Structure formats: structure tokens, C-alpha cells
Amino acid sequence: VQLVESGGGLVQPGGSLRLSCAASGFTFSTYDMSWYRQAPGKERELVARITSVGGIRRYADSVKGRFTISRDNAKNTVYLQMNSLKPEDTGVYYCNTAFRGYWGQGTQVTVSS
């Protein structure tokens, strides 16, 4: 199983980034997928989740209205569109699958002027 995140980087407050997570090694379309993040000195927290059936989305209160999770089952990829970024969004963002709880290696997002 592999989960490979990409799309992180340095962005100014108010800017946007789109994270991608390419999955392989399991039947992607049949599992819920999630994005988590971990800020320095803090615990890892759930940012967004999308179900395998129906594409039901769930978001942390801190990102509602700014972030959008989506998935493309044909490409085995889950995305996180992040708009109106704030300095408190800074952290390492991880992709997670409900298939045995595998994690990606993470991608750094830094929001700073």
C-alpha cells in the first residue's frame, strides 16, 4: 500500500493550495479517505474525510467553508483544496485510508508572509 502526498509549499495568508494523494495497493474506491494535519508541538488532527459511498464529506470546524475534500476513483486520488489559508493552517498534512489505517509520508504546508 502506498499513499503519496504532493502539493504542499509556502503560501501567503489568504492564498490557496491544492494537495493530492495518489493511492495504490488497495481498492481505493471502497474505502473512506481522510486528510489529517500536525502542527509543531501539537497532536495530529482530522481535517477532512470523504466516504467511499456517496462522497459524504466531514470537516473540522476550523476549516469549514475554506477547505474542500474530493476524490477521483478513476485516478485513485484524493484531493484537498485549501482556500483563504491562515498561519494556523501551517503543519504537515497527511493522507489516510480506512484500509488498515495506512498513512502517507506527509507534505509540509507553511502559511506565512
C-alpha positions in Angstrom: 0.0 0.0 0.0 1.3 3.4 -0.9 -0.1 6.9 -0.3 1.9 9.7 -1.9 1.0 13.3 -1.0 2.0 16.3 -3.1 1.2 19.9 -3.5 2.4 21.4 -0.2 4.6 24.5 0.0 4.9 28.1 1.2 2.0 30.4 0.7 1.0 33.8 2.0 -2.1 34.3 4.2 -5.2 34.4 2.1 -3.7 32.2 -0.6 -4.6 28.7 -1.8 -3.0 25.3 -2.3 -4.3 22.0 -3.6 -3.0 18.9 -2.1 -3.1 15.5 -3.8 -2.8 12.0 -2.5 -2.2 9.2 -5.0 -3.1 5.8 -3.6 -2.1 2.3 -4.7 -2.1 -1.3 -3.4 -5.8 -1.5 -2.3 -9.2 -1.0 -3.8 -9.3 2.8 -3.4 -12.9 3.3 -4.3 -14.2 1.1 -1.5 -12.6 3.0 1.4 -13.1 6.3 3.2 -10.2 8.7 2.8 -9.1 11.5 5.1 -6.7 14.3 5.4 -5.0 15.0 8.8 -2.5 17.6 9.8 0.0 18.1 12.6 1.3 21.4 13.7 4.6 21.8 15.5 4.1 20.7 19.2 0.6 19.6 18.6 -1.2 16.3 18.1 -2.3 15.1 14.7 -5.9 16.2 14.0 -8.5 15.3 11.4 -9.0 18.0 8.8 -11.5 16.4 6.4 -12.9 13.0 5.4 -14.8 11.7 2.4 -16.8 8.5 2.4 -16.4 5.8 -0.2 -20.1 5.6 -0.9 -22.0 8.8 -1.6 -19.0 11.0 -1.2 -20.2 12.4 2.1 -17.8 15.0 3.5 -16.9 15.9 7.0 -14.7 18.8 8.1 -13.0 20.1 11.2 -14.8 23.3 12.4 -11.6 25.3 11.8 -11.6 24.6 8.1 -15.3 24.6 7.2 -16.1 26.9 4.3 -12.4 27.2 3.3 -11.3 23.6 2.5 -12.9 21.1 0.2 -12.1 17.4 0.0 -12.8 15.4 -3.1 -11.8 12.1 -4.7 -11.4 10.7 -8.2 -11.8 7.0 -8.0 -10.7 6.6 -11.6 -7.3 8.1 -10.7 -7.1 6.6 -7.2 -6.5 10.1 -5.9 -8.0 12.2 -3.1 -7.6 16.0 -3.1 -7.7 18.8 -0.5 -8.4 22.2 -2.0 -7.4 24.8 0.6 -8.5 28.4 0.2 -8.2 31.5 2.4 -5.2 30.0 4.2 -4.3 31.2 7.6 -1.0 30.9 9.5 -2.7 28.5 11.9 -3.1 26.1 8.9 0.6 25.5 8.9 1.7 21.9 9.5 2.4 18.6 7.9 -0.6 17.3 6.1 -1.1 13.5 5.9 -3.3 11.3 3.8 -5.0 8.4 5.5 -7.1 5.5 4.3 -9.6 3.4 6.3 -7.9 0.4 4.7 -5.9 -0.8 7.7 -5.2 2.8 8.7 -2.3 3.4 6.3 -0.7 6.8 6.3 1.3 8.8 3.7 4.6 10.4 4.4 3.1 13.9 4.7 3.6 17.2 2.8 4.5 20.4 4.5 2.2 23.4 4.3 3.5 26.7 5.6 1.3 29.8 5.6 3.4 32.9 6.3 4.1 36.4 4.9 
